[in-house]
Amino acid sequence: MNLVNRFLERTEYADYEDFRKNGKLKVPEKFNFAYDVIDEYAKLAPEKKAILWCNDKGEEKTITFKELSVMANQAANVLKSRGLKKGDIVMTMLNRRWEYWVTVIACHKAGIVIIPATFLLTPKDIEYRIKGAGAKCLIATNEETVLENIDKTKPDLPSDIIYFTTGKRDGYADYTSEMENASTEWERVETSLDDESMVYFTSGTTGYPKMVAHNFLYPLGFIYNAVFWHKVKDDGLHFTASESGWAKCSWGKLYGQWIAGACLFIYDYLHKFKPTDLLERIEKYGIDTFCAPPTIYRYLIKEDLSKYNLSSLTHCSTAGEALNPEVFRQFYAATGQKIYEGYGQTETSIILGTFSMMDIKEGSMGKPSPLYDLHLVDENMNDVQPGVVGEIVIKIQKPQCSLVYKYHNSPELTKERLGDGYHNTGDLAYYDEDGYFWFIGRTDDVIKSSGYRIGPFEVESALMEHPAVLECAITGVPDEQRGQIIKATIVLAKGYEPSEELVKELQTHVKRTTAPYKYPRLVEFVAELPKTISGKIKRADIRNQHK
């Protein structure tokens, strides 16, 4: 059993047009995910599995919804015992520890605002986030490198910050132990739909990270992610490859999947990503539905996938950045699984997607979710016609689920970004005659060369079709004659070495694959691309090399 029918008017649709028109949420007057979803499952299906957790040390843990409800009560009591109350802010750096999921539910029960942060933060990052958000408590994974960075930050933070970690460590309370010994009883704390519940820091590809605040309506929109994009199964096992510090975790391994009755598969590791680790666990645990960013799929297709039994997979999806068509084709050829693309932001749930009732167009982001009133507009906020590039914007509705409702501690930015009744994504796209959207790039990333406007993604996609290219980034370099010329920064696949001959071969390949004027006049081979700690390519850093 699952709870989807409680929050969605219909669950079956004849086609996309039916879905777009009639796939509407039933928004309750009061809603708290912890009480209205987790505690409901604990009553109705107490033995239903909520979490299957394992780590790279061979440890495993299964948590039912009844156990999750009780553990969240205990965690809430631990926080309450330290004086934390409704409206206070707790930051987590728990990586993929199972305690993170317990803590989210505990914070929702107590009305405490949670800030999920990545375990990869440097001391400077930690200080910026805790001071900027006004956090009163930090809960971290008991990993040496993580705690060392926190320890370096402590002298620069307020003296009354409460520090927890998942084990024994000087200077930290033992969160896991205190949780196990806390009371299992909890007296309900009332929250309203407009209370702040979760704050995410953006990935910071174009500047300092912003604090995106969500309210208690935030979880509901993720029904569209889980049911119609991930296509999770009731009592199935869903795996989204994300750690807890990123909004992709809420997208793929928390809210919508639990509403839909799926069990979350969580693989906890600290070392550098190894594609074979994921493949081994998909095979071992029989994972049904899988979602990962394009970066991971790019690495997976370089492995010999025939060595692994991936027959349990029924649906695969991707988000985080645009998926190159060549990656789609190679993965499909190797596994028989198509990759369903989705697009959204830290501020949203899925905005555009190739939903399960749709045909896939390779390289397209898909079509709009029924959740949002989406428009593609020009610089004057006028809707553009098919084939014309515009910015993706969302007209804010009341009530509006799963859309940033303010920027934490920043009324000026809130007014700038949301004050005119629209959320401007800053992403450019166009749509074709069939209504499919095609990503062009961030407004800052578009290259203007000899009168042409060139999106980096289309050139990157052309390069990715060449077997020598593992990863690449396209940027503009100032040029007196053309305004800008196109530069390709390339990470080569195994077995290839930089050479002038390879440069010419790649340039010719792009000319043949896309319009000739889009070929990169400048090519640089690098060992790795500059990326944010969330793994997104920092094209701004590459551009700044040529200022």
Legacy VTK file of the C-alpha trace (Angstrom):
# vtk DataFile Version 3.0
C-alpha trace
ASCII
DATASET POLYDATA
POINTS 547 float
0.000 0.000 0.000
1.022 3.619 -0.513
-0.316 7.111 0.163
-0.215 8.617 -3.328
-4.020 8.691 -3.673
-4.266 10.907 -0.607
-2.401 13.686 -2.352
-3.047 13.201 -6.065
-6.439 13.475 -7.758
-5.576 10.742 -10.272
-2.695 8.322 -10.768
-3.429 6.918 -14.237
-3.354 8.986 -17.437
-4.050 8.201 -21.076
-1.129 10.283 -22.354
0.983 13.317 -21.521
-1.739 15.822 -22.418
-4.105 14.113 -19.980
-1.319 14.131 -17.361
-0.510 17.807 -17.910
-4.154 18.838 -17.685
-5.405 16.564 -14.903
-2.344 15.542 -12.871
-3.206 17.873 -10.002
-2.261 17.677 -6.355
-4.810 17.673 -3.557
-3.152 20.203 -1.280
-4.258 19.783 2.349
-4.887 22.741 4.640
-2.393 21.277 7.102
0.549 19.051 6.240
3.671 17.841 7.994
5.494 15.048 6.185
6.695 13.446 9.419
3.208 13.050 10.901
1.131 12.692 7.731
3.359 10.255 5.841
5.918 8.538 8.103
3.663 8.154 11.152
0.777 7.117 8.900
2.826 4.276 7.429
3.907 3.343 10.956
0.218 2.853 11.830
-1.045 1.330 8.576
1.952 -0.801 7.506
4.452 -0.909 10.390
6.623 -3.653 8.836
6.870 -1.925 5.472
10.537 -1.288 4.654
11.599 2.359 4.503
15.410 2.106 4.284
17.938 -0.481 3.169
21.318 0.989 4.116
24.779 -0.419 3.546
28.286 0.966 3.456
31.665 0.241 1.914
32.734 -1.622 5.070
30.166 -4.376 4.611
27.697 -3.147 7.245
23.944 -3.279 6.552
20.840 -1.936 8.265
17.144 -2.242 7.387
14.657 0.221 8.898
10.866 -0.192 8.726
8.461 2.743 8.803
7.495 1.874 12.383
11.152 1.868 13.397
11.757 5.099 11.508
8.854 6.801 13.305
10.128 5.704 16.720
13.745 6.619 15.948
12.635 10.069 14.763
10.848 10.552 18.098
14.070 9.669 19.883
16.132 12.031 17.739
13.616 14.829 18.297
13.920 14.268 22.033
17.720 14.469 21.813
17.482 17.844 20.066
14.855 19.062 22.508
17.057 18.039 25.459
19.704 20.474 24.196
17.230 23.334 24.184
16.460 23.295 20.467
12.900 24.271 19.591
10.587 25.152 16.722
12.217 27.625 14.341
15.783 26.862 15.441
18.269 25.727 12.812
20.237 22.476 12.681
22.887 21.825 10.039
23.903 18.291 9.089
27.057 16.925 7.450
26.055 13.267 7.578
27.037 12.125 4.078
24.986 8.943 3.520
24.683 7.831 7.149
21.228 6.416 7.942
21.001 8.943 10.802
20.404 11.691 8.246
16.998 10.341 7.225
16.007 9.919 10.870
17.123 13.487 11.581
15.065 14.991 8.753
11.906 13.392 10.121
12.830 14.411 13.679
13.330 18.036 12.651
10.000 18.088 10.816
8.280 16.707 13.920
9.855 19.394 16.111
9.408 22.239 13.629
13.184 22.662 13.558
14.680 23.971 10.311
17.213 21.552 8.837
20.092 22.555 6.578
21.505 19.486 4.799
25.139 20.197 3.890
27.702 18.085 2.115
30.423 16.349 4.115
32.939 17.769 1.597
32.782 21.299 3.002
36.060 23.028 3.823
36.468 25.010 7.056
35.708 28.217 5.156
32.540 26.661 3.701
31.393 25.478 7.132
31.897 28.895 8.702
30.072 30.639 5.830
27.059 28.360 6.145
26.698 28.264 9.935
27.112 32.018 10.345
25.020 32.878 7.298
22.144 30.660 8.334
22.362 31.216 12.084
22.586 27.509 12.860
22.622 26.507 16.528
23.609 22.879 16.077
25.824 20.813 13.770
25.420 17.035 13.361
28.265 15.353 11.474
29.347 11.908 10.381
32.099 10.394 12.528
34.735 10.502 9.792
38.184 11.859 10.596
38.526 14.207 7.623
35.080 15.700 8.215
35.645 16.298 11.937
39.095 17.757 11.322
37.570 20.438 9.093
34.905 21.200 11.685
37.536 21.401 14.447
39.478 23.964 12.413
36.327 26.068 12.171
35.247 25.943 15.817
37.375 28.910 17.007
35.655 31.162 14.466
32.112 30.060 15.347
29.837 31.134 18.232
30.799 29.401 21.467
27.291 28.048 22.104
27.080 25.872 18.962
26.017 22.293 19.808
28.190 19.634 18.134
27.084 16.036 17.551
28.725 13.202 15.675
27.738 9.587 14.951
30.104 8.020 17.478
32.545 8.917 20.225
34.828 11.903 19.728
36.255 14.548 22.066
34.395 17.817 21.684
31.259 16.160 20.297
28.215 14.524 21.827
27.535 10.968 20.627
24.372 11.510 18.585
23.703 7.853 17.760
24.147 6.710 21.352
21.985 9.508 22.784
19.306 8.711 20.235
19.226 5.033 21.238
18.768 5.991 24.906
16.172 8.736 24.396
12.454 8.440 25.031
10.370 6.966 22.222
7.400 9.172 23.125
6.893 12.509 21.435
4.285 15.220 21.919
3.223 16.675 18.585
4.446 20.158 17.653
2.056 22.022 15.367
3.426 23.553 12.180
1.803 25.585 9.411
2.273 25.195 5.667
4.249 28.456 5.492
6.666 27.624 8.307
10.253 27.234 7.162
11.292 23.575 7.181
14.444 23.098 5.097
17.186 25.323 3.689
19.579 24.307 0.944
22.686 26.164 -0.144
22.907 26.305 -3.935
25.906 24.735 -5.658
27.515 28.112 -6.344
28.441 27.697 -10.026
28.250 31.469 -10.635
28.914 33.013 -7.215
28.505 32.505 -3.496
25.893 29.874 -2.613
22.410 31.216 -1.876
20.201 29.952 0.945
17.086 28.480 -0.643
14.307 28.181 1.944
11.415 25.723 1.632
8.247 25.437 3.683
6.212 22.418 4.807
4.573 22.102 1.370
7.968 21.271 -0.120
7.648 17.444 0.012
4.380 17.130 -1.905
5.651 18.105 -5.351
8.107 15.227 -5.288
5.248 12.835 -5.977
5.784 13.773 -9.634
9.461 12.848 -9.369
8.852 9.458 -7.788
5.710 8.219 -9.538
5.933 9.661 -13.049
9.651 10.200 -13.632
11.480 7.638 -11.468
8.519 5.272 -11.851
9.204 3.737 -8.432
7.343 0.639 -7.314
5.297 0.234 -4.160
7.574 -1.916 -1.963
10.246 -1.658 -4.650
13.868 -0.645 -4.053
14.885 2.754 -5.387
18.454 4.039 -5.632
19.294 7.670 -6.327
23.036 8.317 -6.365
23.248 11.409 -4.179
24.596 12.227 -0.775
22.436 13.949 1.810
23.943 17.410 1.381
22.308 18.114 -1.976
18.743 18.885 -3.010
18.960 15.846 -5.309
18.640 13.782 -2.122
15.197 15.293 -1.469
14.419 14.791 -5.147
15.325 11.124 -5.235
15.731 9.478 -1.854
13.310 11.000 0.578
9.896 12.574 0.070
8.216 11.380 -3.121
9.648 7.891 -2.972
8.280 7.337 0.545
4.868 8.790 -0.330
4.818 6.259 -3.193
5.662 3.401 -0.824
9.170 2.606 -2.074
12.115 1.524 0.041
15.199 3.742 -0.223
18.495 2.056 -1.040
21.375 3.991 0.512
25.010 3.185 -0.172
27.313 4.981 2.249
30.910 5.567 1.192
33.586 8.189 1.770
36.190 7.313 -0.852
36.319 8.624 -4.406
33.480 7.404 -6.611
34.049 4.028 -8.277
31.495 3.068 -10.964
31.928 -0.641 -10.252
30.721 -0.148 -6.660
27.305 0.965 -7.905
27.068 -1.796 -10.493
27.915 -4.450 -7.908
25.210 -3.208 -5.556
22.536 -2.922 -8.231
23.231 -6.592 -8.972
23.527 -7.753 -5.339
20.406 -6.055 -3.966
18.185 -6.280 -7.047
17.500 -2.549 -7.344
14.407 -1.730 -9.404
14.697 1.956 -10.204
17.881 3.993 -10.505
18.688 7.674 -10.879
22.102 9.297 -11.228
23.565 12.494 -12.693
24.952 12.360 -16.244
28.494 12.396 -14.838
27.942 8.961 -13.313
26.385 7.559 -16.479
29.429 8.852 -18.412
31.640 6.765 -16.144
29.338 3.731 -16.221
29.412 3.423 -20.015
33.217 3.265 -19.900
32.942 0.039 -17.881
32.259 -3.412 -19.327
28.586 -3.531 -18.325
28.223 -7.073 -19.644
30.079 -8.284 -16.521
27.138 -7.303 -14.301
23.618 -8.674 -14.007
21.492 -5.527 -14.172
18.280 -7.329 -15.094
16.480 -6.116 -11.951
16.419 -2.563 -13.315
13.032 -1.492 -14.631
13.519 2.260 -15.011
16.512 4.649 -15.151
16.571 8.424 -14.969
18.950 11.361 -14.730
19.123 15.004 -13.648
21.660 17.547 -12.442
22.847 18.663 -15.867
21.914 17.924 -19.453
22.409 14.349 -20.696
24.431 13.970 -23.868
22.613 11.820 -26.477
25.699 9.639 -27.003
25.678 8.636 -23.336
21.989 7.710 -23.666
22.664 5.563 -26.732
25.616 3.690 -25.255
23.854 2.944 -21.968
20.734 1.732 -23.797
22.812 -0.481 -26.079
24.584 -2.046 -23.098
21.630 -2.483 -20.708
18.387 -2.214 -22.677
17.362 0.590 -20.320
16.489 4.045 -21.613
17.438 7.036 -19.452
14.548 9.381 -18.670
15.802 12.925 -18.271
14.549 15.481 -15.764
15.312 19.131 -15.129
14.909 21.270 -12.055
16.790 23.301 -9.479
17.552 23.499 -5.774
14.553 25.830 -5.678
12.125 23.288 -7.182
11.171 19.683 -7.744
11.121 18.378 -11.333
10.184 21.268 -13.675
10.559 19.489 -16.998
10.834 15.780 -17.546
10.529 12.841 -19.854
7.722 11.324 -17.833
6.896 7.642 -17.968
3.927 8.022 -20.328
6.032 9.914 -22.902
8.288 8.944 -25.768
11.928 9.937 -25.314
13.634 12.382 -27.634
17.366 11.912 -27.118
18.896 15.071 -25.643
15.588 16.693 -24.733
14.654 17.709 -21.174
11.093 16.589 -21.856
7.899 18.536 -21.169
6.553 20.628 -18.260
5.400 19.061 -14.997
1.726 19.655 -14.112
2.949 21.150 -10.830
4.192 24.409 -12.349
2.819 27.177 -14.543
5.905 27.231 -16.767
6.715 29.824 -19.421
9.565 30.355 -21.852
10.074 34.103 -22.207
12.212 36.723 -23.914
13.962 39.633 -22.189
10.621 41.478 -21.907
8.871 38.496 -20.278
6.858 37.762 -23.429
6.228 34.095 -24.291
8.345 32.930 -27.215
7.320 30.735 -30.120
8.595 27.218 -30.940
12.252 27.202 -31.948
13.011 30.531 -30.258
15.402 30.546 -27.308
14.020 31.972 -24.071
14.456 31.793 -20.317
12.542 29.208 -18.298
10.381 30.951 -15.683
7.679 29.736 -13.300
4.623 31.826 -12.502
3.997 31.448 -8.780
0.604 30.038 -7.827
-1.172 29.945 -4.474
-0.723 27.488 -2.889
2.556 26.528 -4.537
4.220 23.248 -3.599
7.920 22.562 -4.031
9.075 26.039 -5.013
11.399 28.291 -3.050
9.197 30.577 -0.971
12.004 32.836 0.213
15.771 33.115 0.462
16.792 32.561 4.071
17.944 35.717 5.890
17.825 37.676 2.622
14.659 39.746 2.071
16.451 41.713 -0.661
17.208 38.604 -2.714
13.690 37.288 -2.053
12.207 40.468 -3.476
14.593 40.459 -6.431
13.958 36.808 -7.346
10.293 36.355 -6.384
8.817 39.814 -5.962
7.254 40.048 -9.434
5.340 36.785 -9.049
7.772 34.691 -11.079
10.736 32.474 -10.296
13.381 33.099 -12.946
15.549 30.010 -13.379
18.384 31.675 -15.303
18.366 28.735 -17.748
17.847 29.101 -21.478
16.006 26.620 -23.681
13.728 26.333 -26.677
10.845 23.994 -27.421
10.022 22.240 -30.659
6.729 21.760 -32.502
5.972 18.693 -30.377
6.369 20.625 -27.130
9.695 19.056 -26.113
12.193 21.400 -24.436
15.878 21.541 -25.342
18.517 22.936 -23.012
20.804 25.697 -24.273
22.695 26.740 -21.131
22.820 29.195 -18.282
22.280 32.797 -19.323
25.935 33.448 -18.397
27.199 30.446 -20.385
25.778 31.279 -23.821
28.500 32.230 -26.322
28.047 35.081 -28.799
30.354 34.569 -31.775
30.176 36.414 -35.121
26.506 37.225 -34.493
25.563 33.674 -33.522
24.255 32.656 -30.081
25.718 29.262 -29.282
24.734 27.112 -26.309
27.573 25.076 -24.801
25.499 21.923 -24.443
25.002 21.326 -28.169
28.756 21.514 -28.824
29.534 19.380 -25.769
27.053 16.778 -27.014
28.793 16.671 -30.384
32.176 16.158 -28.746
30.832 13.455 -26.440
30.038 11.325 -29.478
33.770 10.959 -30.124
35.298 7.973 -28.278
38.319 10.025 -27.172
36.222 12.344 -25.006
35.397 11.376 -21.427
34.223 14.815 -20.290
34.266 18.291 -21.778
33.228 21.884 -21.194
32.534 24.509 -23.818
33.157 28.173 -23.024
33.644 31.453 -24.843
37.002 33.223 -25.117
37.168 36.973 -25.978
38.170 37.635 -29.580
38.591 41.025 -31.277
37.118 39.970 -34.612
34.346 37.565 -33.594
33.481 38.861 -30.129
34.062 35.383 -28.737
35.477 32.140 -30.049
34.566 28.680 -28.797
36.961 26.838 -26.505
36.726 23.142 -25.663
38.302 21.959 -22.417
38.527 18.174 -22.656
39.288 15.240 -20.379
40.398 12.328 -22.550
39.210 8.747 -22.187
41.633 5.943 -21.379
43.942 5.098 -24.246
44.082 8.582 -25.810
46.866 11.157 -25.602
46.819 14.876 -26.481
48.141 15.729 -29.945
47.641 18.275 -32.729
46.243 15.472 -34.874
43.591 14.724 -32.235
42.695 18.418 -31.997
42.057 18.555 -35.737
40.128 15.285 -35.613
37.841 16.599 -32.866
37.302 19.909 -34.663
36.375 18.084 -37.860
34.066 15.794 -35.896
32.144 18.779 -34.486
31.855 20.392 -37.931
30.314 17.189 -39.272
28.019 16.623 -36.286
26.596 20.110 -35.842
26.704 23.456 -37.664
30.306 24.171 -38.800
30.411 27.610 -37.152
30.068 25.915 -33.748
33.369 24.072 -33.850
35.917 24.874 -31.101
38.756 26.993 -32.461
40.659 26.503 -29.214
41.110 23.059 -27.620
42.758 22.366 -24.267
43.307 18.915 -22.762
43.184 18.700 -18.958
43.357 15.967 -16.341
40.059 17.071 -14.790
37.471 19.808 -15.118
36.891 22.374 -12.369
33.713 21.413 -10.539
31.635 22.503 -7.599
31.532 20.207 -4.582
28.225 18.942 -5.993
30.007 17.813 -9.170
28.725 20.475 -11.578
31.191 21.906 -14.086
32.349 25.421 -13.190
32.485 26.992 -16.647
32.966 30.390 -15.019
36.374 29.254 -13.724
37.413 28.262 -17.239
36.148 31.556 -18.665
38.047 33.521 -16.035
41.346 32.085 -17.303
40.976 34.277 -20.388
39.916 37.581 -18.846
LINES 1 548
547 0 1 2 3 4 5 6 7 8 9 10 11 12 13 14 15 16 17 18 19 20 21 22 23 24 25 26 27 28 29 30 31 32 33 34 35 36 37 38 39 40 41 42 43 44 45 46 47 48 49 50 51 52 53 54 55 56 57 58 59 60 61 62 63 64 65 66 67 68 69 70 71 72 73 74 75 76 77 78 79 80 81 82 83 84 85 86 87 88 89 90 91 92 93 94 95 96 97 98 99 100 101 102 103 104 105 106 107 108 109 110 111 112 113 114 115 116 117 118 119 120 121 122 123 124 125 126 127 128 129 130 131 132 133 134 135 136 137 138 139 140 141 142 143 144 145 146 147 148 149 150 151 152 153 154 155 156 157 158 159 160 161 162 163 164 165 166 167 168 169 170 171 172 173 174 175 176 177 178 179 180 181 182 183 184 185 186 187 188 189 190 191 192 193 194 195 196 197 198 199 200 201 202 203 204 205 206 207 208 209 210 211 212 213 214 215 216 217 218 219 220 221 222 223 224 225 226 227 228 229 230 231 232 233 234 235 236 237 238 239 240 241 242 243 244 245 246 247 248 249 250 251 252 253 254 255 256 257 258 259 260 261 262 263 264 265 266 267 268 269 270 271 272 273 274 275 276 277 278 279 280 281 282 283 284 285 286 287 288 289 290 291 292 293 294 295 296 297 298 299 300 301 302 303 304 305 306 307 308 309 310 311 312 313 314 315 316 317 318 319 320 321 322 323 324 325 326 327 328 329 330 331 332 333 334 335 336 337 338 339 340 341 342 343 344 345 346 347 348 349 350 351 352 353 354 355 356 357 358 359 360 361 362 363 364 365 366 367 368 369 370 371 372 373 374 375 376 377 378 379 380 381 382 383 384 385 386 387 388 389 390 391 392 393 394 395 396 397 398 399 400 401 402 403 404 405 406 407 408 409 410 411 412 413 414 415 416 417 418 419 420 421 422 423 424 425 426 427 428 429 430 431 432 433 434 435 436 437 438 439 440 441 442 443 444 445 446 447 448 449 450 451 452 453 454 455 456 457 458 459 460 461 462 463 464 465 466 467 468 469 470 471 472 473 474 475 476 477 478 479 480 481 482 483 484 485 486 487 488 489 490 491 492 493 494 495 496 497 498 499 500 501 502 503 504 505 506 507 508 509 510 511 512 513 514 515 516 517 518 519 520 521 522 523 524 525 526 527 528 529 530 531 532 533 534 535 536 537 538 539 540 541 542 543 544 545 546
